[in-house]
Amino acid sequence: MRRERGVCRHATWRERWRAFLERHRKLGPLLAFVLGFVYDSVTLTRIDRWGDNLILLGYLLASGLLIAVIGRAECGRLRSPRLLRRLDLMTWGVHFFLGGLLSSYVVFYFKSAAVGRSFIFVGLLVGLMLANEFFAHRLRDLKLLLPLYFFCGSAFLTFFLPIVVRQMNAALFVASGVLSLLLTGTLSVVIFGCRREAVRTLPIPMAVFGGLLLGYFGDLIPPVPLALKDGGIYRNVRRVGARYEVVYREPPRWFFWRRDEREFAYTSGDAVYCFAAIFAPTAFTERVWHHWQRQDENGRWITTDRLAYPVIGGREGGYRGYTLKRKITPGRWRVEVRTSEGRLLGRISFVVVPASRRPERLRVEYR
């Protein structure tokens, strides 16, 4: 009797578990999406890691191959019964590969996003990622697939080419778009052959390319693969061995999270230091500029100084450097951290407040 009761209890537990899964079946794709994105956020730590980039390149090529097969089947140019029976499987393969690419792009571009405008592009990536996740049944429509494939290819090459050639400039961004357009055009020729249909598929990807160019020169696209890892305002910065010593006024206890002096108590003879750590790929060389800007009475930002220092990539926490300014006037200030081409990496805002004497309680840290 005990065994029968144990078997009965075990069977009842299984039935309850199956019923639970059946009730929440619709939440399965959402849970898989969340877990996949969290996994990418944790594992994709460096944009210049060759293993990750080769995987993403494999995703791009594999999705292109599957799109070519699906496209030829949709156009009636594929006669293989074996492949025709597996169209649903190949459609989900495209969904998987494009989803992996878009998820990785969200992680990388979010880390490089500097200000509000650049988050617009990250929002676009999130929207495309969600659309790919929840509208996978539309992934046989070539009018949708080819522009999406061009976008994914361009977004990948935008940071992959600078990693390969170890520099970043506007010419490389344009080259990324042109290469992706050629790849998409080749895919269209494979699907349709050398016919008018192949040419008719290119205007939408070309329009997307035009939008990307506008976004790049309008500071809407984050300057990957560079990223501002850390930045702050200090009373003194000096290099001590392999580290940098930073000094700032000790904040009140209720502002325990502050690690710099954004409200700078200024006395005559003080110097204001701006410290920044820029992540760059290994063997990547770039010149970073600090644009010191003051807000005038009309709310406009006036650049008073442009100071530069070189950045050499490879360090996990970013290449560290600083600039300083003396004889600074009270008011609202900010330092824009930009590349040699003027791409915005980040802004560090602070307020200069007149003081009768220098702060006595100072904190010293090492970065």
C-alpha positions as CSV (number, residue, x, y, z in Angstrom):
1,M,0.0,0.0,0.0
2,R,2.9,2.4,0.8
3,R,4.4,1.9,-2.7
4,E,1.1,2.5,-4.4
5,R,0.6,5.7,-2.5
6,G,4.2,6.8,-3.4
7,V,3.6,6.1,-7.1
8,C,0.3,7.9,-6.9
9,R,1.9,10.9,-5.3
10,H,4.7,10.9,-7.9
11,A,2.2,10.8,-10.7
12,T,0.2,13.6,-9.2
13,W,3.3,15.8,-9.0
14,R,4.0,15.2,-12.6
15,E,0.5,16.0,-13.6
16,R,0.6,19.3,-11.7
17,W,4.0,20.2,-13.2
18,R,2.6,19.5,-16.7
19,A,-0.5,21.5,-16.0
20,F,1.6,24.4,-14.7
21,L,3.8,24.4,-17.9
22,E,0.7,24.3,-20.1
23,R,-0.9,27.3,-18.3
24,H,2.2,29.4,-18.7
25,R,3.2,28.2,-22.1
26,K,2.8,31.6,-23.6
27,L,5.4,33.0,-21.3
28,G,8.1,30.6,-22.6
29,P,9.4,32.9,-25.4
30,L,9.5,35.9,-23.1
31,L,11.5,33.9,-20.5
32,A,13.9,32.6,-23.1
33,F,14.4,36.2,-24.4
34,V,15.1,37.6,-20.9
35,L,17.5,34.7,-20.0
36,G,19.3,35.0,-23.4
37,F,19.8,38.8,-23.0
38,V,21.0,38.4,-19.4
39,Y,23.5,35.7,-20.6
40,D,24.8,38.0,-23.4
41,S,25.2,40.9,-20.9
42,V,27.3,38.8,-18.6
43,T,29.4,37.0,-21.1
44,L,30.1,39.7,-23.7
45,T,32.6,41.7,-21.6
46,R,35.0,42.9,-24.2
47,I,34.1,44.1,-27.7
48,D,37.6,43.2,-29.0
49,R,37.5,39.6,-27.9
50,W,38.2,37.6,-31.1
51,G,36.3,34.5,-30.1
52,D,33.1,36.5,-29.6
53,N,33.6,38.4,-32.9
54,L,34.2,35.2,-34.8
55,I,30.9,33.8,-33.4
56,L,29.1,37.0,-34.4
57,L,30.6,36.8,-37.9
58,G,29.5,33.1,-38.1
59,Y,26.0,34.2,-37.1
60,L,26.0,36.8,-39.9
61,L,27.2,34.4,-42.6
62,A,24.9,31.6,-41.4
63,S,21.8,33.9,-41.4
64,G,22.7,35.0,-44.9
65,L,23.0,31.5,-46.2
66,L,19.6,30.6,-44.7
67,I,18.0,33.7,-46.1
68,A,19.3,32.8,-49.5
69,V,17.7,29.3,-49.3
70,I,14.4,30.7,-48.0
71,G,14.4,33.4,-50.6
72,R,14.9,31.0,-53.5
73,A,12.1,28.8,-52.1
74,E,9.7,31.7,-51.8
75,C,10.5,32.7,-55.4
76,G,9.9,29.1,-56.7
77,R,13.6,28.7,-57.7
78,L,14.3,25.9,-55.2
79,R,13.3,22.4,-56.3
80,S,14.8,20.2,-53.5
81,P,12.0,18.5,-51.6
82,R,14.4,17.8,-48.7
83,L,15.1,21.6,-48.2
84,L,11.4,22.6,-48.8
85,R,10.3,20.3,-46.0
86,R,12.7,22.2,-43.7
87,L,11.7,25.8,-44.4
88,D,10.2,26.2,-40.9
89,L,13.4,25.0,-39.3
90,M,15.5,27.3,-41.4
91,T,13.1,30.3,-40.6
92,W,13.7,29.7,-36.9
93,G,17.4,29.4,-37.7
94,V,17.4,32.9,-39.1
95,H,15.4,34.1,-36.1
96,F,18.1,32.6,-33.8
97,F,21.1,34.0,-35.6
98,L,19.6,37.5,-36.1
99,G,18.4,37.5,-32.5
100,G,22.0,36.6,-31.3
101,L,23.4,39.5,-33.4
102,L,20.9,42.1,-32.2
103,S,21.2,41.1,-28.6
104,S,25.0,41.4,-28.8
105,Y,24.7,44.8,-30.5
106,V,22.4,46.1,-27.7
107,V,25.1,45.1,-25.1
108,F,28.0,46.6,-27.0
109,Y,26.3,49.8,-28.2
110,F,24.7,50.5,-24.8
111,K,28.2,50.4,-23.2
112,S,29.4,53.0,-25.6
113,A,26.3,55.2,-25.5
114,A,27.3,58.6,-24.0
115,V,24.4,61.0,-23.9
116,G,20.6,61.0,-24.5
117,R,20.8,61.2,-28.2
118,S,23.0,58.2,-28.7
119,F,20.5,56.1,-26.7
120,I,18.0,56.6,-29.5
121,F,20.1,54.2,-31.6
122,V,20.2,51.7,-28.7
123,G,16.4,52.0,-28.5
124,L,16.2,51.1,-32.2
125,L,18.3,48.1,-31.6
126,V,16.1,47.0,-28.7
127,G,13.0,47.5,-30.9
128,L,14.5,45.3,-33.6
129,M,15.5,42.7,-31.1
130,L,12.0,42.5,-29.7
131,A,10.4,42.4,-33.2
132,N,12.7,39.6,-34.1
133,E,11.8,37.7,-31.0
134,F,8.0,38.0,-31.1
135,F,7.4,38.3,-34.9
136,A,9.5,35.4,-36.0
137,H,6.7,34.2,-38.2
138,R,7.3,37.1,-40.6
139,L,10.9,36.1,-41.2
140,R,10.1,34.7,-44.7
141,D,9.2,38.1,-46.1
142,L,12.2,39.3,-48.2
143,K,11.1,42.9,-48.0
144,L,11.7,42.6,-44.3
145,L,14.6,40.2,-44.3
146,L,17.0,42.0,-46.7
147,P,16.9,45.4,-45.0
148,L,17.3,43.8,-41.6
149,Y,20.2,41.7,-42.8
150,F,21.9,44.9,-44.2
151,F,21.4,46.6,-40.8
152,C,22.9,43.7,-38.9
153,G,25.8,43.5,-41.2
154,S,26.5,47.2,-41.0
155,A,26.2,47.3,-37.2
156,F,28.7,44.4,-36.9
157,L,31.3,45.9,-39.4
158,T,31.0,49.3,-37.7
159,F,33.0,48.0,-34.7
160,F,34.7,45.0,-36.3
161,L,36.6,46.9,-39.0
162,P,38.1,49.4,-36.5
163,I,39.2,46.5,-34.3
164,V,41.0,44.9,-37.3
165,V,42.7,48.1,-38.6
166,R,43.2,49.5,-35.0
167,Q,41.8,52.9,-35.6
168,M,38.4,54.6,-36.0
169,N,37.3,57.2,-38.5
170,A,34.4,58.3,-40.7
171,A,35.9,56.5,-43.7
172,L,35.7,53.1,-41.9
173,F,32.1,53.7,-41.0
174,V,31.2,54.4,-44.6
175,A,33.2,51.4,-45.7
176,S,31.2,49.3,-43.2
177,G,27.9,50.3,-44.8
178,V,29.3,49.8,-48.3
179,L,30.5,46.3,-47.5
180,S,27.2,45.4,-45.9
181,L,25.4,46.8,-49.0
182,L,27.5,44.7,-51.3
183,L,26.9,41.6,-49.1
184,T,23.1,42.3,-49.2
185,G,23.3,42.9,-53.0
186,T,25.1,39.6,-53.5
187,L,22.4,37.8,-51.4
188,S,19.7,39.4,-53.6
189,V,21.4,38.2,-56.8
190,V,21.7,34.7,-55.3
191,I,18.0,34.7,-54.6
192,F,16.6,36.3,-57.8
193,G,19.5,35.9,-60.2
194,C,20.6,38.8,-62.5
195,R,17.1,40.2,-62.9
196,R,15.1,43.3,-62.1
197,E,13.8,41.8,-58.9
198,A,17.3,41.8,-57.5
199,V,17.7,45.5,-58.2
200,R,14.3,46.3,-56.8
201,T,15.2,45.0,-53.4
202,L,18.1,47.4,-52.9
203,P,16.4,50.8,-52.4
204,I,15.2,50.0,-48.9
205,P,18.7,48.9,-47.7
206,M,20.2,52.0,-49.4
207,A,17.6,54.2,-47.5
208,V,18.6,52.5,-44.3
209,F,22.3,53.2,-45.1
210,G,21.4,56.9,-45.6
211,G,19.7,56.9,-42.2
212,L,22.8,55.4,-40.6
213,L,25.0,58.1,-42.2
214,L,22.8,60.8,-40.8
215,G,22.8,59.1,-37.4
216,Y,26.6,58.8,-37.4
217,F,27.3,62.4,-38.3
218,G,24.5,63.6,-36.0
219,D,26.1,61.8,-32.9
220,L,23.1,59.4,-32.7
221,I,25.2,56.3,-33.1
222,P,27.5,55.5,-30.2
223,P,31.3,55.6,-31.0
224,V,32.0,51.9,-30.8
225,P,34.4,50.3,-30.1
226,L,35.5,53.2,-27.8
227,A,33.7,53.8,-24.5
228,L,34.0,56.1,-21.5
229,K,34.5,53.7,-18.5
230,D,35.0,56.3,-15.7
231,G,35.3,60.0,-15.3
232,G,35.3,62.6,-12.5
233,I,36.3,66.0,-11.2
234,Y,39.1,66.2,-8.6
235,R,41.4,68.6,-6.7
236,N,44.5,66.8,-7.7
237,V,45.5,63.9,-9.9
238,R,48.9,62.4,-10.2
239,R,50.4,59.1,-11.4
240,V,51.8,56.8,-8.7
241,G,53.4,53.8,-10.3
242,A,50.8,51.9,-12.3
243,R,47.9,53.8,-10.7
244,Y,46.5,57.3,-10.5
245,E,46.0,59.1,-7.2
246,V,42.9,61.2,-7.1
247,V,42.0,63.7,-4.4
248,Y,38.6,65.2,-3.7
249,R,36.6,66.8,-0.9
250,E,35.1,64.2,1.3
251,P,31.3,64.1,0.7
252,P,28.7,64.2,3.5
253,R,27.7,60.8,4.9
254,W,24.3,60.9,3.2
255,F,26.1,61.2,-0.2
256,F,28.1,58.1,0.4
257,W,28.1,57.1,-3.3
258,R,30.0,60.2,-4.5
259,R,33.5,59.5,-5.6
260,D,34.5,62.9,-7.0
261,E,33.8,66.6,-6.5
262,R,31.0,67.6,-8.8
263,E,30.3,70.7,-6.6
264,F,33.8,72.2,-6.6
265,A,34.6,74.6,-3.7
266,Y,37.0,76.9,-5.5
267,T,39.5,79.3,-3.9
268,S,42.1,81.5,-5.6
269,G,45.0,79.3,-6.9
270,D,43.1,76.0,-7.1
271,A,43.3,73.8,-10.1
272,V,40.3,71.7,-11.4
273,Y,41.3,68.2,-12.7
274,C,39.2,66.1,-15.1
275,F,40.1,62.4,-14.9
276,A,38.8,59.9,-17.5
277,A,39.3,56.3,-18.3
278,I,38.6,55.3,-22.0
279,F,38.2,51.7,-23.0
280,A,39.8,50.9,-26.4
281,P,40.6,47.6,-28.1
282,T,44.0,46.1,-27.7
283,A,46.7,47.8,-29.9
284,F,44.1,50.5,-30.7
285,T,45.5,54.1,-30.7
286,E,43.4,57.2,-30.5
287,R,43.8,60.8,-29.4
288,V,41.2,62.0,-26.9
289,W,40.2,65.6,-26.4
290,H,38.7,67.3,-23.3
291,H,36.5,70.2,-24.3
292,W,36.2,72.4,-21.2
293,Q,32.9,74.3,-21.5
294,R,31.2,77.0,-19.4
295,Q,27.5,77.8,-19.5
296,D,26.8,81.5,-20.0
297,E,23.9,83.6,-18.8
298,N,21.8,82.6,-21.8
299,G,22.2,78.9,-21.2
300,R,24.7,78.4,-24.1
301,W,27.8,76.3,-23.6
302,I,31.0,78.1,-24.5
303,T,34.2,76.1,-25.1
304,T,37.1,77.7,-23.3
305,D,39.8,75.1,-23.7
306,R,40.6,72.0,-25.8
307,L,43.2,69.7,-24.3
308,A,44.3,66.3,-25.6
309,Y,46.2,63.2,-24.6
310,P,46.8,59.9,-26.4
311,V,44.8,56.7,-25.6
312,I,46.4,53.2,-26.0
313,G,43.9,50.3,-25.9
314,G,44.0,47.0,-24.1
315,R,43.4,47.8,-20.4
316,E,40.2,46.3,-19.0
317,G,39.3,49.3,-16.9
318,G,40.2,51.8,-19.7
319,Y,43.2,53.9,-20.6
320,R,43.5,56.6,-17.9
321,G,44.4,60.3,-18.4
322,Y,43.6,63.7,-17.2
323,T,43.6,67.4,-18.0
324,L,43.4,70.4,-15.7
325,K,42.3,74.0,-15.7
326,R,43.4,76.9,-13.5
327,K,41.7,80.3,-12.9
328,I,38.3,78.9,-13.5
329,T,35.2,81.2,-13.0
330,P,32.2,80.2,-10.8
331,G,29.2,78.7,-12.5
332,R,28.1,75.6,-14.4
333,W,30.8,73.7,-16.3
334,R,31.2,70.5,-18.2
335,V,33.9,68.6,-19.9
336,E,33.1,66.8,-23.2
337,V,35.3,63.8,-23.9
338,R,35.6,63.5,-27.6
339,T,37.7,61.5,-30.2
340,S,40.1,63.2,-32.6
341,E,37.2,63.3,-35.2
342,G,34.9,65.0,-32.7
343,R,32.8,61.9,-31.8
344,L,31.3,62.3,-28.3
345,L,32.4,59.7,-25.7
346,G,30.8,61.3,-22.7
347,R,30.1,64.5,-20.6
348,I,31.3,65.2,-17.1
349,S,29.3,68.0,-15.6
350,F,30.1,70.0,-12.4
351,V,29.5,73.3,-10.6
352,V,32.2,75.7,-9.4
353,V,31.2,77.4,-6.2
354,P,33.3,80.3,-4.6
355,A,34.8,79.4,-1.2
356,S,36.6,81.4,1.4
357,R,39.0,78.6,2.2
358,R,40.0,75.2,0.9
359,P,38.2,72.1,2.3
360,E,40.0,70.5,5.2
361,R,38.6,67.0,4.9
362,L,39.9,65.4,1.8
363,R,39.7,61.8,0.5
364,V,42.5,60.1,-1.5
365,E,41.8,57.1,-3.8
366,Y,43.7,55.2,-6.4
367,R,42.4,54.3,-9.8
